[in-house]
Amino acid sequence: MKSEVLQQFPHIQLTGFAMLLFLGSFIAVAIQTFKRSARPTFQRISELPLEDN
């Protein structure tokens, strides 16, 4: 069944591009999350639900 679907899809290189785009986005988010310089921002964000306005 998979081969039948792939025979009808002429742009196989788009799947590779989509995979690279996904991996690049995932790595960028992971790097942004684990940067030490972002720690104060995440600390402030984690306390937002506890503040009274």
N, C-alpha and C positions, 0 to 999 in steps of 0.2 A: 504494500500500500504506500509506503514511504517513497519508493522508487517511482511509482506512478505519479505521485504529486510532484516530485522533483523534475520529472520529464516535462511537466506542463509549466514549470517556472524557469524562464530563460535567463534570469539574472542571479546566478549563484554567487557572484562576488558581493552582492548586497548583504548576504547573510554573514559573510566574513567582516564586512564593514560594520554591520550592526553589532557583532560580537566585540570588535575593537572599541566601538563607541561605548558599549556597556562596561567593558573592563576599564576603560579610561575614566569613566564617570565614577565607577566603584572605587578605584584607587584614589582618585581626587578627594572623594568624600572621606575615605578612611584616613588619608593623610591630614586633612583638615580637622578631623575629629581628634586625632591623637597628637596634635602639635602641642607642645608645652605652652606656647604663647597664647593659645586659645583657652587655657584653664580659667582665667578670671571671667571670661565671657560665659563659659558654661556654668561657673559657680553662680554668677548673677542670674542666669536663666533658670537654674534649678531652684532658686529662692523666690521666683515670681509668684507661684501659687500661694505662698505664705504671706504675702504683703496685703495689707488692707488699704483700699483706696477710698 
